[in-house]
Amino acid sequence: MKLAIAQEGSAVSAHFGHCEAYAVYSIENSTAVREEDLANPGHQPGFLPVYLGEHGIDVVIAGGMGPRAVELFCQNGIEVVLGVAGPQDEVARSYAAGTLEGGPGVCNHSQCSGDCESH
């Protein structure tokens, strides 16, 4: 499983589409391993779900994201976790351990019209 965290410096970005880059982690055996940073190619409606999907991303984490973007990620089979703040390495470890809790805006079937296959 691969996870992308919207980043500003070493922290989770408040807005997924406007962050400086995406920190990519692989998750195996409840452990998060930092793989790379993907530069944000720019905020273009509908582009990021395809771009990150092409990089094998299964989950995206950010402080916030617009509802249409959440729907597009879900339609592409990418889980969305929002309402998250803090150092990205700690967030990745919490996700890998199964203890990360998102806030308002976490992707669910009602937001995704039932198209989220990852839930």
C-alpha positions in Angstrom: 0.0 0.0 0.0 1.2 3.5 -0.8 0.2 6.7 1.0 0.7 10.3 -0.1 0.6 13.1 2.4 0.2 16.7 1.3 3.2 18.5 2.8 4.3 22.0 3.7 7.8 21.7 5.0 7.7 18.7 7.3 4.1 19.1 8.3 0.8 18.0 6.8 -0.6 20.8 4.5 -3.9 22.4 5.2 -5.0 22.1 1.6 -4.2 19.1 -0.6 -4.3 20.8 -4.0 -2.2 23.8 -3.0 0.6 22.0 -1.0 4.3 22.2 -2.1 4.7 18.4 -2.6 3.4 15.0 -1.6 5.4 12.8 0.8 5.0 9.2 -0.4 5.3 6.3 2.1 4.9 2.6 1.6 3.0 0.8 4.3 3.9 -2.8 5.1 3.5 -4.8 8.3 2.2 -1.8 10.2 5.3 0.2 9.3 5.6 3.4 7.2 8.7 3.8 5.0 9.3 7.1 3.3 10.0 6.5 -0.4 10.0 9.9 -2.2 8.5 13.3 -2.5 6.4 14.1 -5.6 6.3 17.7 -6.6 2.9 19.2 -6.8 2.3 19.6 -10.6 -0.1 22.4 -10.0 -3.8 22.7 -9.0 -5.8 21.5 -12.1 -9.3 20.2 -11.5 -9.5 16.5 -11.9 -5.7 16.0 -12.5 -4.3 15.0 -9.1 -6.4 11.8 -8.7 -5.1 10.5 -12.0 -1.5 11.7 -11.4 -1.3 10.1 -7.9 -3.1 7.0 -9.1 -0.4 6.6 -11.8 2.2 6.7 -9.0 0.4 3.8 -7.3 -1.1 5.8 -4.4 -3.9 4.1 -2.5 -4.5 6.7 0.3 -4.2 10.5 0.4 -4.0 12.5 3.6 -4.4 16.3 4.1 -5.8 18.9 6.3 -8.5 19.7 3.8 -9.8 19.2 0.3 -12.8 20.3 -1.6 -15.8 18.0 -1.9 -15.5 17.5 -5.6 -11.8 16.5 -5.2 -12.8 14.0 -2.5 -15.4 12.5 -4.9 -12.8 12.2 -7.8 -10.3 10.5 -5.6 -12.9 8.1 -4.4 -14.1 7.4 -7.9 -10.4 6.5 -8.7 -10.3 4.0 -5.8 -8.1 6.2 -3.6 -9.1 6.6 0.0 -9.1 10.1 1.4 -8.4 11.1 5.0 -8.9 14.7 5.9 -8.8 16.8 9.0 -5.2 15.7 9.8 -2.4 18.0 11.1 1.1 17.5 12.5 4.5 16.2 11.3 4.0 14.0 8.3 6.3 11.2 9.5 4.2 10.9 12.7 1.0 10.9 10.7 2.4 8.2 8.4 3.4 6.1 11.4 -0.1 6.6 13.0 -1.8 5.6 9.7 0.4 2.4 9.5 -0.4 1.5 13.1 -4.1 2.0 12.5 -4.5 4.8 15.0 -4.8 7.9 12.7 -8.2 9.5 13.0 -9.3 12.0 10.4 -11.7 14.9 11.1 -14.6 16.3 9.1 -14.5 15.4 5.4 -13.2 11.9 5.7 -14.3 10.0 2.5 -17.3 7.8 3.0 -19.8 6.1 0.8 -22.3 8.9 1.0 -19.7 11.4 -0.3 -18.5 9.0 -3.0 -21.9 7.8 -4.2 -20.8 4.2 -3.3 -17.9 4.2 -5.7 -15.1 4.0 -3.1 -13.9 0.4 -3.5 -11.1 0.9 -0.9 -13.6 1.1 2.0 
